[in-house]
């Protein structure tokens, strides 16, 4: 199974966290991230997104249908994200999650180390994780890509 974590792009400051929109720089980050993903995502990828405006604006750059899930809202737990994504180490398919820190970093850490540590995923950053295969010795989650938005 592939689990792709895409942190929303740079957003405006504001008092209502759920209504914050992308900045011009954030829109450019989202466009570049969306273009990178469009070239690589399988056609049957399931896309799930936090209900925050900035995550929806980020994923709009991908140009695919997506589902908005309350379970991915800011400060979601790693467990709620993994459950929403249907993560199964022995599973198949691809799920793209567009969400927030610190949840995304904690999910990456948990899948890589077994502990939900605080790892940083930059705004607009993409982490592509995958279930282990026989070629990977079947031991732990595999990192397929970590993409910094400034390198796109």
N, C-alpha and C positions, 0 to 999 in steps of 0.2 A: 504494500500500500504506500502511496505517496501522500505526504501531508505537507502542503506549502503554506507557510505563514507569511503574510504580507502586512506589514504595519502601515497604517494610513499615512499619507504624505503630510507635509507640513501644513498646520492649520492656524487660523487666526486665534488670538487670545479672546476670551469672552467669559461672561459670568455663567451662562448656561452651557455646560460642557457638551450636552447632546446636540446643540445647535451650531457648534463651531464649524465654519466652512474652511475650505482649503485657501491658502494664500496663492498668489500668482506663482511663486516658486513651488508650492505644493502641487498645483495643477500640472506644472512641467514635470515634476518628479513622478506623478501618477501616470502621465502620458508615456514617459520613458519606461517605467515599470510595466505598464500594460503592454507596450510594444514587445518588450523582452519576453513576457509571459506568453503572448499570442503566438510567438514563434515556437514555443516549446510545450505548451499544454496539450494533453490528449483531448480530443473532441468531446469525450464523455466526462470531462472534469466537472465535479460538483463544486459550485461556488457558494460559500456562505459568508455572511457579513454582519457585523455589529449594526445596531439601529442608529448609531451616531451619524450625523450628516457627513462628517469628514470621511468616514469609511465608505459610505455610499458614493460620494464624489470620487474617491480614489478608485473604487472598482468600476465605476462608469467608464473610466479610461480603457478598461479591458474590452468593452463592447460585447459582453456576454450576459446571459440571464443569470440572476443570482437570487438567493433567498436571504431575507433579513431575519436574524434570530436574536431574541432577547438574551439568550444564553451567552452571547458574545459581547455584550455591553461592556463599557469600561469597568474595570475591577472584577471581571469574571474570574472564576477559579480555573486553574489548569484542567481540573477534572471536568468542569462543565464544557470547556472548549473541546476536549478530547471526546467526550460523550456526544456533543453536537456534531462533530466531524465523523463519528463512527470509527474512530481509530482502533485498529486491531493489528498488532504486529504481524500476524499471519494473513491479514486481509489483502484485498486487491483493490484496484481503482485509485483515483486521484481526487483529493479534496483540497481546494484552495480556501483558506480562511483569511479574511481581511479584518484585522482587529487592532488591539491596543497593547501598550506596555502598561504594567509589567507582565501581563498574562502571557503574551507571546514568548518573551524571554524565558519565563518560568516553564512553559511547555517544552521549549527546545532543550532546556537544561534537564528537565525530568526525563525526556526521551533519550537523551545522550548519557546521563549519569545516574539516573534512577532517583534523583532528588530535584525538587522544584526550586532550584537556586535562582538568584537574580542575575540573569544574563540580559544584556542590552541589545535590542533590535532597533536600529536607527529608523527615524521617520522615513517612510518610503522604502525601507529595506525588505528584502525577500530572503527567506530561509526555506530551502527545499529539503525535506527530510524523507527518508524511505525506510520501509521495513527491510531487515537484513535478508540476504539471499544466501544460497549455498556458497557462492563466490566470496561472500563477506564473512564466512565462517559462522553465519547464523547467530552471532552473539549479541549485537546491539544495533540500534538505529544507525542508519548510514546518512551522512550529510552529502547530498548530491550537489548543492550549490548554496552559497551565501553571497548575496548580491547587494553591494552598497549603492545607494541611489546616486551618489556622486560619480560612480564609475560607468553609469549607463549613458 
